[in-house]
Amino acid sequence: MKRTLLSLGILVYVLAIPLISQDTIEGRWKAKVKKDRIRLQMAIPDDKDFCRGMNYCRYFMKDDFTGLQWEMEHTFKLIREAGTISFKGKFSGNSGSGHFTFQPEKKFEKFLKGKGFEGLNAEKMLVLCLNNITSQYVDDLFKFGYSDISLSKLISFAIHDVSIEYIKEIRALGYKDITPSNLISFRIHDVEPNYIQSLHNLGYSDITPSKLISFAIHEVSLQYINNLSSFGFKDIEPSKLISFCIHDVEIDLIKSLHDLGYTEVSPSQIVSFAIHGVSSPFIRDIHSLGYKDISSSHLISFRIHGVDPEFIKGVHELGYSDITPSKLISFAIHGVTLDFIRDIHSVGYKDISSSKLISFKIHGINKKYIEYIQDKWEEKLSPSKIIALKIHGF
């Protein structure tokens, strides 16, 4: 589950309750109780815009609060180093609602300013409070070399739970110079230490943070890597693994390729197969037409240029049963269609070679032109002579 304070699918109630001062925030809260946890929703309006404001949703333990009571109007508090949130309202059964007031802690604000953090305000202090950012946490960040971290990055660390323990585990895996942005992305995309360690064990000990993030985004699972390894792809580079997942290269496709004799297909060709739809049924159809030894490159070109089984059957039926894959591709590239072949045959050139058909198409020689030449010369000219005449402007 991606980490965020915003709760998807939860109705947020925003009321026009203004900030009571520059240092104090008021808003509304709603809560759902689940055993020893409380899911707390908080809405803070924008004092200039009724419909806009800050909205939070986060889980807390019951023990995080002081003064919690049930079935009665009361006040309870969340007290942390960044400030105190005083809640007024009532819990009835497993639900609760009411108002809250947040008071930032001046001592902590002074501490942050002393560390070089600029742009502090009550709303940002509230985020730090809700996520329990402490002076010890900030000091530890500085010890790890993040002394120049910005306030926005600190808040992102808070929102996405970039804990000191998490940083220690990541650093222990060899990422001592990992940037704050990468740490945040790691948490957003659930790049966990055990996943990284497992990748290292599979031979990816030098994988970069950016590649790890891409692995997570595109769901490069450990099982997928192991399955690829069983088909001979043991040292496939990270970029190719990402491409495999982006283009939905299924293990079943690779297995079927092996069954059809394509055991030496490269990772790049596998990706091209997936991109261009070179499926096992397509390959079987091509094989059935007499091309059992066709290369993977030709199969890809067939799909790129629209050389399908129906086209090949038509070409064979018109007398070109021994035509090579390369010639079929040239037919498709230059527009030598079945109708074009039939037209050329109809004016007396049924034995014309595939190469001459391609040359006719390249030089714009069609049925009408041949009829014109035949009428002009009053004899049947060879394909080569017709091409020469066309080249020279006749």
C-alpha positions, 0 to 999 in steps of 0.5 A: 500500500502506498504511503500517504496522508490523503485517504482515497475514497473517504469523504472529507468534510471541510467546514468554514472554520477559520484559523484563529491566529497565525500560530493556531489552527482549527478544523473538524475531525472524524474517526473510526475505531478498529480495535486498538487503532483509530483512523483519524480524518482531519479537515482544515479549511482555507480561510480565503476559499470555502472549498479548499484546504488541508485534508489529512487521514492517518491511523493512530494507536489509542495510546497516542492520545491522552484523555480518551473517553467514550459515549460523552462529550470530552476533550482529548489530546495528541501531544508531541514535540512539534505541538499539541492537538486538542480534540473536542467531541464525542465517540459513540460506538466505533465512530467519533467526530468533533472540532480540534485546535492545533497549537505549534510548540515554539521550542521545537520551531526554534530548534528547526530554525536553528537547524536552517529550516525556513518557511515554517508555519502552523500548517507545516508544524501540524504535519510534523506533529501528526507524523511525530517528527522529533528533534532526535529524528532531525539530529539523526538525519544530520548525522547521516549527512542530510544537514542540507535537507529542505523543509519540504523534504523533511515534510515528505520524509514525515508523510511517507514514513522515512524512519531512521531505522529504514534509512539505516537498513538502506545504508547497510545494503550499500546505499550510503549516499542515497539522496532524500528524493530517492528515499522518498521514492523508495517509500512511495513505491514500497522498495523494502530492504528485504526486496533489495537484499533478495535482488542482491542475492540474485546477482543484482548487487550493483543495482542503482536506486533509480533502477530499484524504483523502476523495478517497484513501479513496473512490478519486477518481482523476485518470482518473475526474475527466477522464472526468467532464469529457468529459461536461461535469462540469468544475467539479464540487465536491469533495463531489460527486466524493466522493459520485459515488465513494461511490455508484458513479456509473459513467462508463457510466451518465453516457454512457447518460444522455446517449445517452437525452437527459439531457445537463443532469442535475445532479451531485446528480441523478446521485447520486440516480440511482445511489442509487435505481437509475435505470438506463438499462434502467429509463429505456428501459422508461419511455420505451417506455410513452410517457414519452419526455420524463419529467424526471430528477426524476420518474424518481427519484421513480418509483424512490423510490415503486416506480412500475415498468414493470409498475405503469404497464402495469397502470394503462394497461390499466385505462383510464388511458393518459394518466396523468401521471408526477405522478399515477402518483407520487401513486398510489404514495404514497397506495396506489392499487394495481391491485387498488384500482382494479379494486375501484372499477371493479367497483362501477360507477365505471369512468370515475372520474378518477385524481384522484378515485381518489387522493381515495378513497384519502386519505379511506378510501373503498373498495369496501365503503364504496361498496356501503354508500352505494349501498345506503343511498341506493338510487342511484349517487352521484357520486364527489364526493358519496361523498367529501363523505359520507365527510368528514361522517361518513356 
